[in-house]
Amino acid sequence: TGASTPEIPRRIKHLKAKIRPSNIHVPKAKVPTKSDVSSTSTGPAGDPKWLLTAKTPGEPVSARIAAVNQVGGWLQSHLERAIRKTPGESEWFFEDKEVVAYLDAGLYGSMLDVLTHTVWSIIDAEQKGTEEGALKAKAGADLAGAAAGVLHNLIHPSLRAWNTRGQTQALLMTLQQVLQMPGCPLMHEKGVKVQQSDEVRQFTALAAKILSNPGALAVLTGHHTIARARLQLLRAIVQKGKEEDEKATAQAQQSAMAVVLLQRCRVAGGYVDGAPAPAWEPVLDRLLDDEGADEMRAEAVAVFEQHNLLASAFVKFGFEGSVGL
């Protein structure tokens, strides 16, 4: 939780300074309960070798497609188990032990990298205008389609049971509101120095108020919440594509920022018994540093660009409807 750190990072000490009151209400949160099912029943484990093969450009395209298909088969078995459960049970798809472990091994990011790099290599091959280029582009399209299919099936469970998770909805919405405050360093362009202003202090205090609650931190850094932020980002991108919408632009921005912040918090406490230990203080401290702020701004831009490409792939391969895009 960050409470175990020997001393509170220096920049967060500014919290004790007087800050203006805010109209953002921080919801109460308790640590989510685990279902009894989780200890006795789980699906198959995912193989990290599949991810490595899938994202290695030097591997034959056929081997990479086969690896992505193996990931897809693993995912299908977990989805079939999840569908048999009633939405709203204390454990759901993103809390299954083996799903969590494979996501922590880089499942989502690996598939997103496969898709991104493959799309760029398809464009490069097509621009050459040769027969060899055309064959490479076709093979690349098969790989991109397979990766997009896995990503679709990973995001789709975000729709299921979400409306039964009021605490999760409220926390994510509140965090995104805080990330849109003028004092949040992520709201500024790369190169802008982090000011020691009232606005920054107010942002810091509210972010700390949310994240310092162990229950809120556990909920927000769960894969179900991060996946939901990704889905919101995709929806906002699609909405922006239809018409220039200020609300959609703000939603895209705050969702990308939430993905970056929560992914960092998830692993900031190191690993305990092989599982990540969430922590918030090191992440907030880094965000309030000029170099750290630029680093995280660049990550937010990269998250937006990759999901922009993913949204286009969903449309191309006909997946957008079933994830509510």
C-alpha positions in Angstrom: 0.0 0.0 0.0 3.0 2.3 0.3 2.5 2.4 4.1 5.4 0.0 4.6 7.9 2.4 3.1 10.4 3.7 5.7 9.5 7.3 5.1 6.9 9.2 3.1 8.5 10.4 -0.2 9.6 14.0 0.1 7.2 15.5 -2.4 4.1 14.0 -0.7 5.0 15.8 2.5 3.4 18.9 0.8 0.1 17.2 1.6 0.2 18.8 5.1 0.1 22.2 3.5 -3.3 23.9 3.4 -5.2 23.2 0.2 -8.5 24.5 -1.2 -11.5 22.3 -0.7 -12.6 20.3 -3.7 -16.1 19.3 -4.9 -14.7 15.8 -5.8 -16.2 13.2 -3.4 -13.9 10.3 -2.6 -16.0 7.1 -2.2 -15.3 4.7 0.7 -13.8 1.4 -0.2 -13.2 -2.0 1.4 -10.8 -4.7 0.4 -12.7 -7.0 -2.0 -13.5 -10.4 -0.7 -12.3 -13.5 -2.5 -14.7 -16.3 -3.5 -14.2 -19.7 -1.9 -14.2 -21.1 -5.5 -10.8 -19.5 -6.2 -8.8 -21.7 -4.0 -10.2 -25.0 -5.3 -11.1 -24.3 -8.9 -9.1 -22.5 -11.6 -8.4 -22.8 -15.3 -5.2 -23.7 -17.1 -2.0 -21.8 -16.7 -0.7 -19.6 -19.6 2.8 -20.3 -21.0 5.1 -17.3 -21.1 6.9 -18.9 -24.1 3.8 -18.3 -26.2 4.1 -14.6 -25.6 7.8 -14.5 -26.3 7.3 -16.4 -29.6 4.3 -14.2 -30.6 6.2 -10.9 -30.2 9.6 -12.0 -31.6 9.9 -10.6 -35.2 12.7 -13.1 -36.0 10.4 -16.0 -35.5 8.6 -17.4 -38.6 5.1 -15.7 -39.0 3.5 -19.2 -39.0 5.1 -19.9 -35.6 4.0 -16.5 -34.3 0.4 -17.1 -35.4 0.4 -20.6 -33.8 1.6 -19.0 -30.5 -1.1 -16.4 -30.6 -3.7 -19.1 -31.3 -2.4 -21.1 -28.3 -3.0 -18.0 -26.2 -6.4 -17.8 -27.7 -7.2 -21.4 -26.8 -6.0 -20.8 -23.2 -8.2 -17.7 -23.1 -11.2 -19.5 -24.5 -11.1 -22.1 -21.7 -11.1 -19.4 -19.1 -14.0 -17.5 -20.8 -16.0 -20.7 -20.9 -15.5 -21.1 -17.1 -16.4 -17.4 -16.5 -19.6 -17.6 -18.5 -20.9 -20.4 -16.3 -20.7 -18.1 -13.3 -23.4 -15.6 -12.3 -22.4 -12.0 -12.9 -21.8 -10.3 -9.6 -20.2 -13.2 -7.8 -17.3 -12.0 -5.6 -14.8 -13.5 -8.1 -15.0 -13.0 -11.8 -12.9 -13.5 -14.9 -10.1 -10.9 -14.1 -9.7 -12.3 -10.6 -9.1 -15.9 -11.6 -5.7 -16.9 -10.3 -4.3 -18.1 -13.6 -5.8 -15.2 -15.6 -4.2 -12.8 -13.1 -0.8 -14.6 -13.3 -0.8 -14.5 -17.2 -1.8 -10.8 -17.3 1.0 -10.1 -14.8 3.3 -12.0 -17.2 2.5 -9.4 -19.8 -0.3 -11.0 -21.8 -2.2 -7.8 -22.8 0.9 -5.7 -23.5 2.5 -8.6 -25.6 -0.6 -8.9 -27.8 -0.8 -5.2 -28.2 2.9 -5.1 -29.2 2.3 -7.9 -31.7 -0.6 -6.0 -33.3 1.2 -2.6 -33.3 4.5 -3.9 -34.8 2.7 -6.1 -37.3 0.5 -3.3 -38.6 3.6 -1.2 -39.2 5.3 -4.0 -41.0 2.2 -4.6 -43.2 2.3 -0.9 -44.2 6.0 -1.1 -44.9 5.6 -4.3 -47.0 2.6 -2.8 -49.0 4.6 0.3 -49.8 7.3 -1.7 -51.5 4.8 -2.7 -54.1 6.5 -6.1 -54.8 5.1 -9.6 -54.9 7.2 -10.5 -51.9 5.9 -7.5 -50.1 2.3 -8.5 -50.9 2.9 -12.0 -49.5 4.5 -10.5 -46.3 1.5 -8.2 -45.9 -1.0 -11.1 -46.2 0.9 -13.1 -43.6 1.1 -10.1 -41.4 -2.7 -9.5 -41.7 -3.3 -13.1 -40.5 -1.1 -12.4 -37.5 -2.7 -9.0 -36.8 -6.1 -10.6 -37.0 -5.2 -13.3 -34.6 -3.8 -10.8 -32.1 -6.8 -8.5 -32.4 -9.1 -11.5 -31.7 -7.2 -12.3 -28.5 -7.3 -8.6 -27.4 -11.1 -8.5 -28.2 -11.7 -11.6 -26.0 -9.6 -10.1 -23.2 -11.5 -6.8 -23.2 -15.0 -8.3 -23.7 -15.3 -9.6 -20.0 -15.1 -5.9 -18.9 -18.7 -5.7 -20.0 -19.8 -8.6 -17.9 -20.8 -8.0 -14.3 -19.4 -4.4 -14.4 -22.8 -2.9 -13.4 -22.8 -5.1 -10.3 -19.5 -3.6 -9.1 -20.7 -0.2 -7.8 -17.6 0.3 -5.7 -15.3 -0.3 -8.6 -17.2 2.0 -10.9 -17.2 4.8 -8.3 -13.5 4.6 -7.6 -12.4 4.5 -11.2 -14.7 7.5 -12.1 -13.4 9.5 -9.1 -9.7 8.7 -9.9 -10.3 9.8 -13.5 -11.8 13.1 -12.3 -8.8 13.7 -10.1 -6.4 13.0 -13.0 -8.2 15.7 -15.0 -7.5 18.4 -12.4 -5.3 21.3 -13.6 -2.7 20.4 -10.9 -2.1 16.9 -12.3 1.2 16.9 -14.1 -0.1 14.5 -16.8 -2.5 17.2 -18.0 0.5 19.2 -19.3 2.8 18.8 -22.3 6.1 17.0 -22.1 8.8 19.4 -20.9 6.5 21.4 -18.6 8.0 21.6 -15.1 6.0 20.4 -12.1 5.1 23.5 -10.1 4.8 23.6 -6.3 1.5 25.4 -6.6 -1.9 25.1 -4.8 -3.3 23.3 -7.8 -0.6 20.6 -7.7 -1.0 20.3 -3.9 -4.7 19.9 -4.2 -4.3 17.2 -6.9 -1.6 15.4 -4.7 -3.9 15.5 -1.7 -6.9 14.0 -3.5 -4.8 11.4 -5.3 -3.2 10.3 -2.0 -6.6 10.3 -0.3 -7.9 7.8 -2.8 -4.8 5.6 -3.2 -3.8 5.5 0.5 -7.0 3.5 1.3 -5.9 -0.2 1.1 -9.3 -1.2 -0.2 -9.3 1.4 -2.9 -5.8 0.6 -4.0 -6.6 -3.2 -4.2 -9.7 -2.4 -6.3 -8.1 0.2 -8.6 -5.0 -1.9 -9.3 -7.0 -5.0 -10.1 -6.9 -6.2 -13.7 -10.7 -5.8 -14.0 -10.3 -2.0 -13.3 -7.4 -1.6 -15.7 -9.2 -3.5 -18.4 -12.2 -1.3 -17.9 -10.1 1.8 -18.3 -8.8 0.4 -21.6 -12.3 -0.3 -22.8 -13.4 3.3 -21.9 -10.3 4.5 -23.8 -11.3 2.5 -26.9 -14.9 3.7 -26.7 -13.8 7.4 -26.5 -11.4 7.0 -29.4 -14.3 5.5 -31.6 -16.6 8.3 -30.5 -14.0 10.9 -31.3 -13.6 9.3 -34.8 -17.3 9.8 -35.4 -17.4 13.5 -34.4 -15.2 15.9 -32.6 -16.6 15.5 -29.1 -15.0 17.3 -26.1 -16.4 14.8 -23.7 -14.9 11.9 -25.7 -11.6 13.7 -25.9 -11.6 14.2 -22.1 -12.6 10.5 -21.6 -9.8 9.3 -23.8 -7.3 11.4 -22.0 -8.3 10.5 -18.5 -8.6 6.8 -19.4 -5.1 6.7 -20.9 -3.7 8.4 -17.8 -5.5 6.0 -15.5 -4.1 3.0 -17.3 -0.5 4.3 -16.9 -1.0 5.3 -13.2 -2.7 2.1 -12.2 -0.3 -0.2 -14.1 2.6 1.5 -12.3 0.9 1.3 -8.9 0.2 -2.4 -9.4 3.9 -3.3 -9.4 5.4 -0.5 -7.5 5.7 -2.5 -4.2 7.8 -5.2 -5.8 6.8 -8.8 -5.7 5.7 -11.0 -2.8 5.5 -14.8 -3.3 5.6 -14.2 -7.1 2.7 -11.7 -7.1 2.9 -7.9 -7.5 2.4 -5.9 -4.3 0.6 -2.6 -5.2 2.0 0.6 -3.8 1.0 4.3 -4.5 3.7 6.5 -2.9 6.6 5.7 -5.2 4.3 6.3 -8.3 2.9 9.6 -7.0 6.4 10.7 -6.0 7.7 9.9 -9.5 4.8 11.8 -11.1 5.7 14.9 -9.1 9.3 14.9 -10.4 10.0 16.7 -13.7 11.8 13.7 -15.2 9.2 11.3 -13.9 6.3 13.4 -15.1 7.8 13.5 -18.7 8.3 9.7 -18.6 4.6 9.1 -17.6 3.3 11.7 -20.1 5.2 9.7 -22.8 3.6 6.5 -21.6 0.1 8.0 -21.7 0.7 9.1 -25.3 1.9 5.6 -26.2 -1.1 4.0 -24.5 -3.4 6.3 -26.5 -1.7 5.6 -29.8 -1.6 1.8 -29.4 -5.3 1.8 -28.5 -6.1 4.1 -31.4 -4.6 1.4 -33.6 -6.4 -1.3 -31.8 -9.8 0.5 -32.2 -9.1 0.6 -36.0 -8.2 -3.1 -36.0 -11.5 -4.0 -34.2 -13.4 -2.1 -36.9 -11.4 -3.8 -39.7 -11.8 -7.4 -38.3 -15.5 -6.8 -37.2 -15.0 -7.0 -33.4 -16.2 -3.6 -32.4 -19.9 -4.5 -31.7 -19.3 -7.1 -29.1 -17.2 -4.8 -26.9 -19.7 -2.0 -27.1 -17.8 0.3 -29.5 
